[in-house]
Amino acid sequence: MRQRHSFHLDQAGHSVTVNVRSGWITETEVLVDGKECAFHRVRGHGGYPLTLSAEVSQEPPLPLSVRLERTGAPERPLACVLDLGGAVRPMPEHTGR
């Protein structure tokens, strides 16, 4: 059975979304302002912690990274943290699907 997790945060005038779909293959994508900026695919349920890096396209480019970790809690098995230009904030999980 596939599991889906979605995290979202608006910061520094940009919308950042992280989507995780896990099952036989786990896919993680990072969207900034609706455009895919980073993607990771692995067989199985994924290896954590996982950090994906990208840039926000502006002048000058703004670096970002997201870090996913297992929490150990069955109701919220993943946690996500955004580092955007040096500002680090936890990303809340979207529950409405």
N, C-alpha and C positions, 0 to 999 in steps of 0.2 A: 504494500500500500504506500502510495506517495504521500509525503508530508510537504506542506507549503508554509513558508514563513515570509512575511513582508515587513520591512522596517522603513520608516520615513521620517525625515526631518527637514524643515526649512531653515536655512542658516546662510548668513552673508548674502542675502538676496538670491539664493539658489535653492532649488528643490532637489533633495538627494533621497533616492529610494534604493533599497537592497532587497532583492527577491531571491529566496532559496527554495528549490524544488528537489526533494531527496527521495530516493527509492533505490532501484538497481544502479541508477546513475544520479549523481548529485550535481545540479547546476546552480551556480551563484552568479547573479548579474548585478551590476551597479549602474543605476541610471542617474544622470545629472541633468536637470531641466528636461526630462523626458527622453534623453538620448543615452544609449548604452555607451559607457566609458570603460568598463572592465567586465570580464567574463571568465569564469573558471568552471571546468567540468572534470569530474573524477568518477570512477566506478565505485559503487558502494555508497555508504552514508556520509562520506566526507571526512576529512581529517581536520580536526580543530585543535588549537586555534588556527584560523585562516585570516590572512591579511591581504587585501586587494588594494592596489594603488592606481591612481588616475590623476588627471588634471582637469580643472574647470577651464573651458576655453574662454579666456578673456585676456586683456593686455594689462600687465603681464599675466601668464598662466598661473592659476592658483592650485597648488598641489593638494590632493586629498587622499586619505586612506580610510578604509573601513576594516574593522577587526571583529570577526565572529568567534564566539567561544561557547562551549557547552556550559550550561548552568547546573545540570544535575537535577533540576526540578522538572517533573513530568508535565506540568501545565505550561511551562515556558522553557523548553529545552535549549533554546539559543538566546544569546545576548549579542547586541551589536553596538559598537562604538565608532563614531565618526571623528576623524581628525581632519579639519578643513582649515588650511592655512595656519596651523598651530593651535587652533581652538578645538579642544577635545570635549565631545558631548555624547552621552548615551543616546541611542536612537530607539524611540518607542516602537513596539511591534503593533502593526495594524491587525486588528482582529476581525474586522468586517470583510467577508469574502463573498 
